[in-house]
């Protein structure tokens, strides 16, 4: 593959934005793409895939480069590992490809370095899942995430969407456990696609799609999505409810609810209303009202590291502990919105039992009027992102 200095430089500059200026990878890439509108899709793909692959393997590549802030050299290490022939550029004159590859071989038994995880996170994952299971998931989370679509059944079906996209040379395949889900055979940016703009589909991970299905809403339900964010699951719930019943989508961030409104309009989801959470009074005003309740709580995000690899370097043990306190507060306080005989789903995009089963067990011990119906864990090694979901019922 021929290398272009401006694109290799863009990779290095974007890494600097991420690791020195602490920007999120997607925002850093968005910024550099805006600065270079002349780039074609191949150029953008080279930069984006290079940045994500280096972020994913940053500990390994920076160890091989013997530097955490020489981003040109770290980029050179990536190119060497990818078996690129190094161009005769002044920036690469000190690059010894053979030495880099030899050093990489010697690091294969140092798993936290070779798989590129902080020591504390490798230890935490090993303690919670067991060393062998954690290693399997850690390796899976270093794989590039597939692109999953969810057909919006308010406007189309998965089959009709697949047939329509095929005519545009976008091949898809079905997804097990996701009746409305499709996976792109070849990765691509579909956000400029006509049918996306028409609201025929959303980009949504297969694991995420299963959470709304797990709640199994009825068309006459009053359903509360209490941590709705920008509304991916609210939109799915609206489709499952066939635009009937009533969905109250709530969040503490108004800008996220504004984004949800735009997405709902595009999707033709008219049974959604948004409500900003302004403290305990908002929750108290809905006490005992919900037939179904979704609590997709804030979490470490460990299950979605395939998509957000920079989270490995932004997380710390203390922030996970604080998040677990928030999770328990939410499930304890927000569960009051559920009716007697109503059902709720507690879900996270984490694979840590301490954020999942342990939180549900703690809640059940202090809330004897609730019982666990069933639970499900989706692991990154299964192909999609990692998620946990528990269905609970409020007894009389």
C-alpha positions in Angstrom: 0.0 0.0 0.0 1.4 3.4 -1.0 1.7 5.8 1.9 1.0 9.5 1.7 2.8 11.7 4.2 -0.2 14.1 4.8 -2.4 11.1 5.8 0.3 9.5 8.0 0.8 13.0 9.6 -3.0 13.2 10.2 -3.0 10.0 12.1 -0.1 11.2 14.3 -1.8 14.6 14.9 -5.1 13.0 15.8 -3.3 10.7 18.3 -1.9 13.8 19.9 -5.4 15.3 20.2 -6.6 12.1 21.9 -3.7 11.5 24.3 -2.3 14.9 25.0 -5.4 17.1 24.8 -7.7 14.3 26.1 -10.3 14.5 23.2 -12.5 11.5 22.5 -11.3 9.7 19.4 -14.5 10.2 17.4 -14.5 14.0 18.1 -10.8 14.2 17.2 -11.4 12.5 13.9 -14.5 14.6 13.2 -12.3 17.7 13.7 -9.5 16.6 11.4 -12.0 15.6 8.7 -13.6 19.0 8.8 -10.1 20.6 8.4 -9.6 18.4 5.3 -12.8 18.4 3.3 -10.9 17.5 0.1 -10.1 14.0 1.3 -12.0 11.2 -0.3 -13.5 8.2 1.4 -10.3 6.1 1.1 -8.3 8.9 2.7 -10.8 9.2 5.6 -10.8 5.4 6.0 -7.0 5.2 6.2 -6.9 7.9 8.9 -9.9 6.6 10.9 -8.8 3.0 10.9 -5.2 3.9 11.6 -6.2 6.0 14.6 -8.6 3.4 16.1 -6.1 0.6 15.6 -3.3 2.6 17.3 -5.6 3.7 20.2 -6.7 0.1 20.6 -3.1 -1.1 20.8 -1.6 2.0 22.3 0.2 0.4 25.2 1.9 -2.2 22.9 2.8 0.3 20.2 4.1 3.0 22.6 6.1 0.3 24.4 7.6 -0.7 21.1 8.3 2.9 20.3 9.8 3.5 23.8 7.7 6.7 24.0 4.1 7.6 24.9 4.2 11.0 23.2 6.3 10.6 20.0 3.2 10.1 17.9 5.1 9.9 14.6 7.2 7.0 15.9 4.1 5.3 17.4 2.4 5.6 14.0 5.6 4.2 12.4 5.3 1.2 14.7 1.7 0.6 13.6 2.8 0.7 9.9 5.6 -1.8 10.7 3.3 -4.2 12.5 0.9 -3.9 9.5 3.8 -5.0 7.2 4.0 -1.8 5.3 7.2 -1.0 3.5 8.6 2.0 5.2 9.0 5.1 2.8 12.3 7.0 2.7 11.1 9.9 4.8 13.3 11.8 7.2 10.7 11.1 10.0 11.3 7.4 9.6 15.1 7.3 9.2 15.5 5.8 12.7 12.8 3.2 12.3 14.3 -0.3 12.6 11.5 -2.6 11.4 13.2 -5.8 12.3 14.0 -4.7 15.8 10.3 -3.6 16.3 9.0 -7.0 15.2 11.5 -8.8 17.3 10.5 -6.8 20.4 6.9 -7.5 19.7 7.5 -11.2 19.7 9.2 -11.0 23.1 6.2 -9.2 24.5 3.6 -11.9 23.7 3.7 -13.4 27.2 3.2 -10.0 28.9 -0.5 -10.0 28.3 -1.5 -6.6 29.7 1.1 -5.0 27.4 0.6 -7.2 24.4 -3.2 -6.8 24.5 -2.9 -3.2 25.5 -4.8 -2.7 28.8 -3.7 -0.8 31.9 -2.5 -3.1 34.6 -5.3 -2.1 37.0 -8.0 -2.9 34.4 -6.4 -6.3 33.5 -6.3 -7.2 37.2 -9.9 -6.1 37.7 -11.2 -8.0 34.7 -9.3 -11.1 35.8 -10.6 -10.9 39.4 -14.2 -10.4 38.3 -14.4 -12.8 35.3 -11.5 -15.2 36.0 -8.2 -14.9 34.2 -9.0 -17.2 31.3 -12.4 -15.6 30.6 -11.1 -12.1 30.9 -8.3 -12.8 28.5 -10.8 -14.1 25.9 -13.0 -11.0 26.3 -10.0 -8.6 26.3 -8.8 -10.0 23.0 -12.3 -9.8 21.5 -12.7 -6.2 22.6 -9.5 -5.4 20.6 -11.3 -6.5 17.4 -12.9 -3.9 15.0 -16.6 -3.6 15.8 -19.0 -4.8 13.1 -21.6 -2.3 11.8 -25.1 -3.4 12.8 -28.3 -1.8 11.6 -31.8 -2.0 13.0 -34.6 -1.8 10.5 -37.3 0.7 11.6 -40.4 -1.4 11.4 -42.6 1.7 11.5 -41.4 2.3 7.9 -39.9 -1.0 6.5 -38.9 -4.5 7.4 -35.5 -6.1 7.7 -36.0 -8.0 4.5 -37.2 -4.9 2.5 -34.3 -2.9 3.9 -31.8 -5.6 3.0 -33.2 -5.8 -0.5 -33.1 -2.1 -0.9 -29.6 -1.7 0.4 -28.4 -4.5 -1.9 -29.5 -2.5 -4.9 -27.0 0.2 -3.7 -24.3 -2.4 -3.4 -24.5 -2.5 0.4 -24.7 -6.2 1.3 -26.1 -7.3 4.6 -26.8 -10.4 6.5 -29.3 -11.3 9.2 -28.4 -11.2 12.9 -29.4 -14.0 15.3 -31.6 -13.0 18.2 -32.4 -9.7 16.4 -35.4 -10.0 14.2 -35.0 -6.5 12.9 -31.2 -6.5 12.8 -28.8 -6.6 9.9 -25.0 -6.6 9.8 -23.1 -4.9 7.0 -20.9 -7.5 5.2 -18.4 -4.8 4.5 -17.9 -1.9 6.9 -19.0 1.5 5.6 -20.4 4.9 6.6 -24.1 4.7 6.1 -25.1 8.0 7.7 -25.2 9.7 4.3 -27.4 7.0 2.9 -30.7 8.1 1.5 -32.6 5.4 3.5 -31.0 6.4 6.8 -32.1 10.0 6.2 -35.6 8.7 5.4 -35.7 7.0 8.8 -35.7 3.4 7.5 -32.9 2.3 9.8 -30.7 3.2 12.8 -27.2 2.1 13.4 -27.5 0.1 16.6 -25.4 -2.7 18.0 -27.0 -6.2 18.0 -26.6 -6.4 21.8 -28.3 -3.1 22.3 -31.2 -4.2 20.2 -31.8 -7.1 22.5 -32.4 -4.9 25.5 -35.6 -3.4 24.2 -36.8 -6.9 23.1 -36.0 -8.1 26.6 -38.5 -5.7 28.1 -41.2 -7.0 25.6 -43.5 -4.0 25.6 -47.2 -4.2 24.8 -49.0 -1.7 22.5 -51.1 -0.3 25.3 -48.2 0.2 27.8 -47.2 3.4 29.5 -43.4 2.8 29.2 -40.7 4.9 30.8 -37.2 4.9 29.4 -35.6 6.6 32.4 -32.0 7.0 31.1 -32.9 7.5 27.5 -29.9 9.6 26.4 -30.2 10.3 22.6 -32.9 7.7 22.4 -31.7 4.6 20.5 -33.6 2.3 22.7 -36.7 4.6 22.9 -36.9 4.5 19.1 -36.7 0.7 19.1 -39.4 0.5 21.8 -41.6 2.8 19.7 -41.3 0.4 16.8 -42.0 -2.6 18.9 -45.1 -0.9 20.3 -46.2 0.0 16.7 -46.4 3.7 17.6 -49.1 2.9 20.1 -49.2 3.3 23.9 -47.1 6.0 25.4 -43.3 6.3 25.9 -41.8 8.8 28.3 -38.1 9.2 27.5 -36.2 10.9 30.4 -32.7 12.1 30.9 -30.7 14.5 33.0 -29.2 16.1 29.9 -31.5 18.3 27.9 -29.3 18.3 24.7 -29.6 14.5 24.5 -33.4 14.7 24.6 -33.3 17.4 21.9 -31.3 14.9 19.7 -33.9 12.2 20.6 -36.7 14.5 19.3 -34.9 14.9 15.9 -34.3 11.2 15.6 -37.9 10.4 16.5 -39.2 12.8 13.9 -37.0 11.1 11.3 -38.1 7.7 12.4 -41.8 8.6 12.4 -42.0 7.6 16.1 -45.0 9.6 17.4 -45.7 7.9 20.8 -42.5 9.3 22.4 -42.6 12.3 24.7 -39.4 13.7 26.4 -39.1 14.7 30.0 -36.0 16.4 31.6 -35.1 14.9 35.0 -34.9 17.9 37.4 -34.3 16.1 40.6 -36.3 13.8 42.9 -39.6 15.7 42.2 -39.6 14.5 38.6 -39.3 10.9 39.7 -41.9 11.3 42.5 -44.4 12.8 40.0 -44.4 9.5 38.1 -44.5 7.1 41.1 -46.4 3.9 40.3 -47.3 5.0 36.8 -45.2 2.8 34.5 -46.4 -0.6 33.1 -42.8 -1.1 31.8 -39.6 0.7 32.9 -36.2 0.6 31.3 -33.2 1.6 33.4 -30.2 1.5 31.0 -27.9 3.0 33.6 -24.6 4.8 33.3 -21.7 2.3 33.5 -18.0 1.8 32.9 -18.7 1.1 29.2 -16.3 -1.9 29.3 -18.6 -3.9 27.0 -18.3 -1.3 24.2 -14.6 -0.9 24.0 -14.6 -2.3 20.5 -16.4 1.0 19.5 -14.8 3.2 22.1 -11.2 2.0 22.5 -10.0 5.2 24.1 -12.2 4.4 27.1 -9.4 2.0 28.2 -7.1 5.0 28.7 -9.7 7.4 30.1 -11.2 5.0 32.8 -9.9 4.5 36.2 -10.8 2.3 39.1 -12.2 5.2 41.2 -14.5 6.4 38.4 -16.0 2.8 38.2 -16.6 2.8 41.9 -18.4 6.1 41.7 -20.4 4.9 38.8 -21.5 1.8 40.8 -22.9 4.1 43.5 -24.9 6.0 40.8 -26.2 2.7 39.5 -27.5 1.7 42.9 -29.1 5.1 43.5 -30.9 4.9 40.1 -32.3 1.4 40.5 -33.4 2.1 44.0 -35.0 5.5 43.3 -36.3 5.2 39.8 -37.9 1.8 40.4 -40.6 3.6 42.3 -42.1 4.7 39.0 -43.1 1.1 38.3 -46.7 -0.1 38.9 -47.5 -3.1 41.0 -47.2 -6.1 38.6 -45.2 -3.9 36.3 -41.9 -5.1 34.8 -38.5 -3.3 34.4 -35.2 -4.0 32.8 -31.9 -3.0 34.5 -29.2 -2.9 31.8 -25.6 -1.9 31.3 -23.0 -2.0 28.5 -20.5 -3.5 30.9 -19.3 -7.1 31.4 -18.3 -6.7 35.0 -20.5 -8.7 37.4 -20.0 -5.9 40.1 -22.0 -3.6 37.8 -24.5 -6.2 36.8 -25.6 -9.2 38.8 -24.2 -7.8 42.0 -26.2 -4.5 41.6 -29.4 -6.4 41.0 -28.8 -8.7 44.0 -28.1 -5.7 46.3 -31.4 -4.1 45.0 -33.4 -7.2 45.6 -32.2 -7.6 49.2 -33.6 -4.1 50.1 -36.7 -4.3 47.8 -38.6 -7.5 48.7 -41.5 -6.4 46.5 -39.4 -7.1 43.4 -38.3 -10.4 42.0 -35.9 -11.4 39.2 -37.6 -13.0 36.3 -34.6 -13.7 34.1 -31.2 -12.2 33.1 -28.9 -12.3 30.2 -25.3 -11.4 29.5 -23.9 -10.8 26.0 -20.2 -11.1 25.7 -17.9 -9.3 23.2 -16.4 -12.6 22.2 -19.9 -13.5 20.8 -19.5 -10.9 18.0 -21.6 -7.9 19.2 -20.7 -5.5 22.1 -21.0 -6.6 25.7 -24.3 -6.0 27.6 -26.1 -7.2 30.6 -29.9 -7.1 31.2 -32.1 -8.2 34.0 -35.9 -8.4 33.9 -37.6 -7.8 37.2 -41.2 -7.7 38.3 -42.9 -5.7 41.0 -45.2 -7.9 43.0 -48.3 -6.9 44.9 
